[in-house]
Every structure is written in C-alpha cells, then in structure tokens.
Amino acid sequence: MRKRISLVLDAMTLALCKLILGLPSLLLAFLTFRYVLAGL
C-alpha cells in the first residue's frame, strides 16, 4: 500500500515538473497567437 502511494507521488512530481518546464513555451505560444490575431 505504501509503495503505491509513493508511486503516485512520483507520478505527480513528474507531472508537476513537466508542467513547470512546459509553461514558458505555452506562454510563448499564447503570446504569438495573440500577436498574430492582433496583426490580422
């Protein structure tokens, strides 16, 4: 049971790291999208 909980925590930590790392590129894509929309 305890092993399963640690496994879930590991998965959550990994997901959080991916989210934090992916945030700048997501923000950049959003800004580019707004810039393109404003340019039209």
N, CA and C atoms as a LAMMPS dump frame, in Angstrom:
ITEM: TIMESTEP
0
ITEM: NUMBER OF ATOMS
120
ITEM: BOX BOUNDS ff ff ff
-5.0000000000000000e+02 5.0000000000000000e+02
-5.0000000000000000e+02 5.0000000000000000e+02
-5.0000000000000000e+02 5.0000000000000000e+02
ITEM: ATOMS id mol type element x y z
1 1 1 N 0.838 -1.204 0
2 1 2 C 0 0 0
3 1 3 C 0.878 1.261 0
4 2 1 N 1.892 1.232 0.853
5 2 2 C 2.767 2.396 0.952
6 2 3 C 3.536 2.623 -0.35
7 3 1 N 3.913 1.522 -0.995
8 3 2 C 4.647 1.621 -2.256
9 3 3 C 3.785 2.281 -3.329
10 4 1 N 2.505 1.956 -3.304
11 4 2 C 1.588 2.522 -4.29
12 4 3 C 1.462 4.033 -4.105
13 5 1 N 1.414 4.47 -2.849
14 5 2 C 1.301 5.899 -2.556
15 5 3 C 2.545 6.642 -3.045
16 6 1 N 3.72 6.06 -2.797
17 6 2 C 4.96 6.701 -3.244
18 6 3 C 5.017 6.749 -4.769
19 7 1 N 4.451 5.736 -5.409
20 7 2 C 4.408 5.69 -6.87
21 7 3 C 3.545 6.832 -7.405
22 8 1 N 2.41 7.05 -6.749
23 8 2 C 1.506 8.141 -7.142
24 8 3 C 2.187 9.491 -6.928
25 9 1 N 2.907 9.615 -5.809
26 9 2 C 3.617 10.862 -5.523
27 9 3 C 4.697 11.125 -6.563
28 10 1 N 5.403 10.069 -6.965
29 10 2 C 6.426 10.204 -8.005
30 10 3 C 5.8 10.685 -9.311
31 11 1 N 4.665 10.116 -9.66
32 11 2 C 3.979 10.486 -10.894
33 11 3 C 3.519 11.942 -10.844
34 12 1 N 3.01 12.361 -9.682
35 12 2 C 2.546 13.738 -9.518
36 12 3 C 3.715 14.716 -9.608
37 13 1 N 4.845 14.345 -8.998
38 13 2 C 6.037 15.195 -9.042
39 13 3 C 6.529 15.359 -10.47
40 14 1 N 6.536 14.248 -11.21
41 14 2 C 6.974 14.263 -12.604
42 14 3 C 6.046 15.146 -13.441
43 15 1 N 4.741 15.021 -13.206
44 15 2 C 3.762 15.82 -13.939
45 15 3 C 3.943 17.303 -13.627
46 16 1 N 4.231 17.605 -12.361
47 16 2 C 4.429 18.987 -11.938
48 16 3 C 5.667 19.578 -12.609
49 17 1 N 6.747 18.775 -12.66
50 17 2 C 7.983 19.219 -13.313
51 17 3 C 7.741 19.496 -14.793
52 18 1 N 7.006 18.606 -15.442
53 18 2 C 6.699 18.785 -16.862
54 18 3 C 5.866 20.042 -17.078
55 19 1 N 4.931 20.298 -16.164
56 19 2 C 4.072 21.472 -16.256
57 19 3 C 4.897 22.744 -16.127
58 20 1 N 5.798 22.764 -15.125
59 20 2 C 6.643 23.933 -14.887
60 20 3 C 7.577 24.176 -16.07
61 21 1 N 8.123 23.097 -16.627
62 21 2 C 9.027 23.225 -17.77
63 21 3 C 8.266 23.619 -19.035
64 22 1 N 7.02 23.161 -19.154
65 22 2 C 6.242 23.429 -20.347
66 22 3 C 5.528 24.77 -20.325
67 23 1 N 5.497 25.412 -19.159
68 23 2 C 4.779 26.67 -19.005
69 23 3 C 5.34 27.799 -19.873
70 24 1 N 6.668 28.025 -19.895
71 24 2 C 7.204 29.108 -20.734
72 24 3 C 6.866 28.955 -22.216
73 25 1 N 6.976 27.726 -22.726
74 25 2 C 6.68 27.507 -24.145
75 25 3 C 5.195 27.705 -24.419
76 26 1 N 4.362 27.334 -23.433
77 26 2 C 2.921 27.508 -23.572
78 26 3 C 2.584 28.998 -23.6
79 27 1 N 3.238 29.757 -22.733
80 27 2 C 3.035 31.199 -22.659
81 27 3 C 3.499 31.865 -23.953
82 28 1 N 4.633 31.394 -24.47
83 28 2 C 5.184 31.925 -25.714
84 28 3 C 4.225 31.675 -26.874
85 29 1 N 3.654 30.467 -26.908
86 29 2 C 2.705 30.118 -27.962
87 29 3 C 1.455 30.991 -27.859
88 30 1 N 1.004 31.242 -26.627
89 30 2 C -0.174 32.072 -26.397
90 30 3 C 0.074 33.507 -26.856
91 31 1 N 1.251 34.034 -26.505
92 31 2 C 1.599 35.399 -26.903
93 31 3 C 1.723 35.52 -28.417
94 32 1 N 2.306 34.513 -29.047
95 32 2 C 2.444 34.505 -30.504
96 32 3 C 1.065 34.485 -31.157
97 33 1 N 0.175 33.668 -30.588
98 33 2 C -1.189 33.55 -31.097
99 33 3 C -1.907 34.893 -31.021
100 34 1 N -1.763 35.588 -29.869
101 34 2 C -2.399 36.9 -29.701
102 34 3 C -1.801 37.917 -30.67
103 35 1 N -0.48 37.832 -30.863
104 35 2 C 0.206 38.756 -31.763
105 35 3 C -0.286 38.577 -33.195
106 36 1 N -0.457 37.314 -33.593
107 36 2 C -0.944 37.006 -34.938
108 36 3 C -2.383 37.498 -35.098
109 37 1 N -3.21 37.293 -34.065
110 37 2 C -4.599 37.749 -34.121
111 37 3 C -4.663 39.27 -34.205
112 38 1 N -3.788 39.952 -33.477
113 38 2 C -3.766 41.41 -33.493
114 38 3 C -3.28 41.917 -34.853
115 39 1 N -2.425 41.139 -35.505
116 39 2 C -1.879 41.534 -36.798
117 39 3 C -2.882 41.408 -37.93
118 40 1 N -3.912 40.589 -37.735
119 40 2 C -4.888 40.377 -38.802
120 40 3 C -5.81 41.534 -38.966
